[in-house]
Amino acid sequence: MDATFHPGTVTGALGLDEETTATVLRFATRAPSLHNSQPWRFRLLPDRIELRADPQRQLPVADPTGRELRIGCGAALFTLRLALIDAGVRPLVSRYPQPGDPDLVAVVRHGGIVRATPEQRRLLEAVPRRRTNRRPFRDITVPDPARSALRRAAFEEGTWLHLVTDPTQLAELGRLAREAHLVQQADARFTAELAAWTGRSGSRDDGVPASAGGPCPPPNQPWVVREFGGDAYPRPAPAAFESDPLIAVLSVHTDGPREELRAGEAMQRVLLTATVAGLSASFLSQLVEVPEIREQARRLLGGTRPPQVVLRIGSGVPVPATPRRAPEKVVDPA
């Protein structure tokens, strides 16, 4: 591991010293979340690390049920697992162990000594390189070996990744994405919430800064990409965005806290696998945030499982990182 340690309220946990524990948390907090809201807290104890959802960071308009909050926490949990393995700790995870405490997402205990596999090391090394890329991708087809690796990454976490290749389904899914985008843009509460979390200066340690945004796609663009950059990026020419991105839909058995947490773990593994393969990804979240559109997407894809995450994957140029809160800012008193 390689991360800078800043002393604060971070104490050792699971037999790790303070510096290593802080490094583990620094990796965990590099996970993606809705508008980079970072909706997680950690409680450090000698025998366990508790991961808690932070309801104060739930976005009530875009995510009224907390589904995307739990997916973000799941992404942090997967990265925490990876970092602990790299530190030599086999993580034993209890997900939602106390029904009466819904904000307690997971408890991680020491399951013995372990050595990271080469694949796990590659995934962990990809954590600081993984960025949500909202800019145009190159018109390069994602190769079959990478597609297989993405599917396997989801499967290894107990989920399914459907790569949408049928032209009719792609066209209809693109139409649904545009329809959902219009629904959200017509909601003044949604646009106010979006503005509160995006397009800001670099002084904040959360949210999506203007530098991490992307250009607004042209009116006839099949796939709508949210404009997070305000006026920082001009509207591109019609050919600016890729014509045929790889669209991937991640699903689990059903909705519910435990399944949504699992979806987040799988999402992060898929995203890191894409990073290892030299690929970029961004989210088409409007497809799963508008309930009626989400249901239409489920029926379109012919499955009984509701879609949890929709990704646009391709070959992109490097983009700036988004900020993260320091480990000592996300730790609750023991």
C-alpha positions in Angstrom: 0.0 0.0 0.0 1.0 3.6 -0.5 -1.0 6.4 1.1 -0.1 9.4 3.2 -1.0 9.2 6.9 -2.3 12.2 8.7 -2.6 11.7 12.5 -6.1 12.4 13.9 -8.8 10.3 15.4 -7.8 7.1 13.6 -6.8 4.3 16.0 -5.6 0.9 15.2 -8.1 -1.9 14.5 -7.9 -5.7 13.8 -4.4 -5.8 15.1 -3.2 -3.1 12.6 -1.3 0.0 13.8 -2.7 3.5 13.4 -0.9 4.2 10.1 -1.9 1.0 8.4 -5.5 1.4 9.6 -5.6 4.9 8.2 -4.2 3.7 4.9 -6.9 1.0 4.8 -9.6 3.7 5.3 -8.0 5.9 2.7 -8.4 3.2 0.1 -12.0 2.4 1.3 -13.1 6.0 0.9 -11.9 6.1 -2.7 -15.1 4.2 -3.6 -17.6 5.9 -5.9 -20.9 7.2 -4.6 -23.9 9.2 -6.0 -22.5 12.8 -6.7 -19.5 11.8 -4.6 -21.6 12.2 -1.5 -19.4 9.7 0.4 -22.3 8.4 2.5 -20.3 6.3 5.0 -18.8 6.4 8.5 -16.4 3.9 10.2 -16.1 2.9 13.8 -12.7 1.4 14.8 -12.4 -1.1 17.6 -9.7 -3.6 18.5 -11.7 -6.6 17.3 -13.7 -5.1 14.4 -14.4 -2.3 12.0 -18.0 -1.1 11.7 -19.2 0.4 8.5 -22.2 2.7 8.9 -24.4 4.5 6.4 -24.5 8.3 7.0 -28.2 9.3 6.5 -27.1 13.0 6.6 -25.4 12.4 3.2 -28.4 10.7 1.5 -29.7 12.7 -1.5 -33.5 12.7 -0.8 -34.6 13.7 -4.3 -32.4 11.5 -6.5 -32.3 8.7 -3.9 -35.4 8.8 -1.7 -35.2 5.2 -0.6 -31.5 5.2 0.2 -30.8 2.5 -2.4 -27.9 4.4 -4.0 -26.6 5.3 -0.6 -26.4 1.6 0.3 -24.7 0.8 -3.1 -22.1 3.5 -2.3 -21.5 1.9 1.1 -21.1 -1.5 -0.7 -18.5 -0.1 -2.9 -16.6 1.2 0.1 -17.0 -2.2 1.8 -15.4 -4.0 -1.2 -12.5 -1.6 -1.2 -12.1 -2.1 2.5 -12.0 -5.8 2.0 -9.3 -5.5 -0.6 -7.1 -3.2 1.5 -7.4 -5.4 4.5 -6.3 -8.4 2.5 -3.3 -6.5 1.2 -2.5 -5.7 4.9 -2.5 -9.4 5.6 -6.0 -9.6 7.3 -8.6 -12.0 6.0 -11.9 -10.0 6.4 -14.9 -11.8 7.9 -17.9 -9.7 7.0 -21.3 -9.6 8.6 -23.7 -7.6 6.5 -26.6 -5.9 8.3 -25.9 -7.8 11.5 -28.4 -5.9 13.7 -31.9 -5.5 12.2 -32.7 -2.9 14.8 -29.8 -0.7 13.6 -30.3 -0.1 9.9 -27.4 2.3 9.6 -25.0 -0.4 10.7 -24.2 -1.7 7.2 -21.4 -4.2 8.0 -19.1 -5.4 10.7 -15.7 -6.7 9.6 -13.6 -8.9 11.9 -10.2 -10.6 11.7 -10.5 -14.0 10.0 -6.9 -14.9 10.1 -3.8 -14.2 8.1 -4.0 -14.1 4.3 -1.8 -13.2 1.4 -3.2 -11.1 -1.5 -3.4 -12.9 -4.9 -2.0 -11.1 -7.9 -5.5 -10.3 -9.1 -6.3 -8.7 -5.7 -3.2 -6.6 -5.8 -4.0 -5.4 -9.3 -7.5 -4.4 -8.2 -6.1 -2.5 -5.1 -3.5 -0.8 -7.2 -6.3 0.4 -9.5 -8.3 2.1 -6.7 -6.5 5.5 -6.9 -6.6 5.3 -10.7 -10.3 4.6 -11.0 -12.3 7.7 -11.9 -15.8 8.3 -13.2 -15.2 9.5 -16.7 -17.9 11.8 -17.9 -16.1 12.8 -21.1 -16.3 11.3 -24.6 -14.8 7.9 -25.2 -12.9 6.8 -28.2 -14.8 4.8 -30.9 -12.9 1.6 -30.0 -14.7 -1.6 -29.3 -14.2 -3.2 -25.8 -12.4 -6.5 -26.6 -14.0 -9.8 -25.7 -11.4 -10.8 -23.0 -12.2 -7.5 -21.1 -16.0 -8.2 -21.5 -15.5 -11.7 -20.0 -13.5 -10.2 -17.1 -16.2 -7.7 -16.3 -18.9 -10.4 -16.3 -16.7 -12.6 -14.1 -16.1 -9.8 -11.7 -19.8 -9.3 -11.1 -20.4 -13.1 -10.8 -17.6 -13.5 -8.2 -19.6 -11.0 -6.0 -22.9 -12.9 -6.5 -24.4 -10.6 -9.0 -25.1 -10.4 -12.8 -23.6 -8.0 -15.4 -25.7 -7.9 -18.5 -23.8 -6.4 -21.5 -26.5 -4.9 -23.8 -25.5 -5.8 -27.4 -28.9 -6.2 -29.1 -29.4 -3.2 -31.3 -33.1 -3.0 -30.6 -32.6 -3.1 -26.8 -29.8 -0.5 -27.0 -32.0 1.9 -29.0 -34.9 1.5 -26.5 -32.6 1.8 -23.5 -31.2 5.0 -24.9 -34.7 6.3 -25.4 -35.5 5.5 -21.8 -32.4 7.2 -20.6 -33.3 10.4 -22.5 -36.9 10.2 -21.1 -35.6 9.8 -17.5 -33.3 12.7 -18.0 -36.1 15.0 -19.1 -38.2 13.9 -16.1 -35.4 14.7 -13.7 -34.6 18.0 -15.4 -38.2 19.1 -15.1 -38.1 18.7 -11.3 -36.8 21.9 -9.7 -36.0 20.0 -6.5 -33.8 17.6 -8.5 -31.9 20.3 -10.3 -31.3 22.2 -7.1 -30.0 19.1 -5.4 -27.7 18.4 -8.4 -26.4 21.9 -8.3 -25.7 21.7 -4.6 -23.4 18.7 -5.1 -21.8 19.3 -8.5 -19.9 21.9 -10.6 -18.2 23.5 -7.5 -14.7 24.8 -7.0 -11.9 22.6 -5.8 -12.1 23.7 -2.2 -14.6 21.1 -1.1 -13.7 17.5 -0.1 -16.9 16.0 -1.4 -19.2 16.5 -4.4 -18.2 16.6 -8.1 -16.0 19.6 -9.0 -16.3 21.3 -12.3 -12.9 19.8 -13.3 -14.3 16.3 -13.1 -17.3 17.2 -15.2 -17.7 16.6 -18.9 -19.2 18.4 -21.9 -22.9 18.3 -22.5 -23.7 15.9 -25.3 -25.4 17.2 -28.5 -29.2 17.1 -28.8 -29.2 14.0 -30.9 -26.8 12.0 -28.6 -28.2 8.5 -28.0 -26.9 8.4 -24.5 -27.5 11.2 -22.1 -24.5 12.1 -19.9 -25.2 14.5 -17.0 -23.5 17.9 -17.2 -21.5 18.2 -14.0 -19.1 20.9 -15.2 -21.4 23.9 -15.5 -19.9 26.3 -18.1 -16.5 24.9 -17.7 -16.8 22.8 -20.8 -18.4 23.9 -24.1 -21.0 21.8 -25.9 -19.1 19.5 -28.2 -19.7 18.9 -31.9 -22.1 16.0 -32.7 -19.2 13.6 -33.3 -17.5 14.3 -29.9 -19.1 11.4 -28.0 -18.6 7.8 -29.0 -21.2 6.3 -31.3 -21.4 2.9 -29.7 -20.4 2.6 -26.0 -20.6 -0.6 -24.1 -23.7 -0.4 -21.9 -23.6 -2.8 -18.9 -26.5 -3.4 -16.5 -25.7 -4.8 -13.0 -28.5 -6.6 -11.1 -29.0 -8.7 -8.0 -31.9 -10.9 -7.0 -34.2 -8.1 -5.7 -34.2 -4.8 -3.9 -33.5 -4.5 -0.2 -30.6 -3.3 2.0 -28.6 -6.5 1.9 -28.9 -7.0 -1.9 -28.2 -3.3 -2.6 -25.1 -3.5 -0.5 -24.0 -6.6 -2.5 -24.7 -4.6 -5.7 -22.3 -1.9 -4.5 -19.5 -4.5 -3.7 -19.9 -6.0 -7.2 -20.1 -2.6 -8.9 -16.7 -1.6 -7.4 -15.2 -4.9 -8.4 -16.4 -4.4 -12.0 -15.2 -0.8 -12.1 -11.7 -1.8 -10.8 -11.6 -4.6 -13.3 -12.4 -2.2 -16.0 -9.6 0.1 -14.7 -7.1 -2.8 -14.7 -8.1 -3.4 -18.4 -7.4 0.2 -19.3 -11.1 1.1 -19.6 -13.1 4.0 -18.4 -16.7 4.1 -17.1 -19.4 6.5 -16.1 -22.9 6.0 -14.8 -26.3 6.3 -16.5 -28.0 6.7 -13.1 -31.2 8.3 -14.4 -32.3 4.9 -15.7 -32.5 3.5 -12.2 -33.5 6.7 -10.3 -36.9 7.3 -12.1 -39.0 4.4 -10.8 -41.3 4.0 -13.9 -38.2 4.1 -16.2 -36.4 1.6 -14.0 -39.4 -0.8 -14.3 -39.5 -0.4 -18.1 -35.8 -1.1 -18.3 -36.2 -4.3 -16.2 -39.0 -5.5 -18.6 -37.0 -4.5 -21.7 -34.0 -6.7 -20.6 -36.3 -9.6 -20.1 -35.3 -10.4 -16.5 -37.1 -10.6 -13.1 -34.2 -8.8 -11.4 -34.4 -5.0 -11.1 -31.4 -3.1 -12.5 -29.3 -1.6 -9.8 -26.5 0.1 -11.7 -26.2 1.0 -15.4 -22.7 1.7 -16.7 -21.2 3.2 -19.9 -17.8 1.6 -20.5 -15.2 2.4 -23.1 -11.8 3.7 -23.9 -11.3 7.2 -22.4 -8.6 9.7 -21.8 -7.4 10.3 -18.2 -9.5 12.6 -16.1 -8.9 14.4 -12.8 -9.7 12.7 -9.5 -12.6 13.8 -7.4 -11.8 14.9 -3.8 -12.3 12.6 -0.7 -12.6 13.3 3.0 -9.6 12.4 5.0 -9.8 9.2 7.1 -10.0 11.1 10.4 -13.2 12.9 9.1 -15.1 9.7 8.5 -14.3 7.9 11.8 -16.9 7.8 14.7 -15.7 7.7 18.3 -15.2 4.1 19.6 
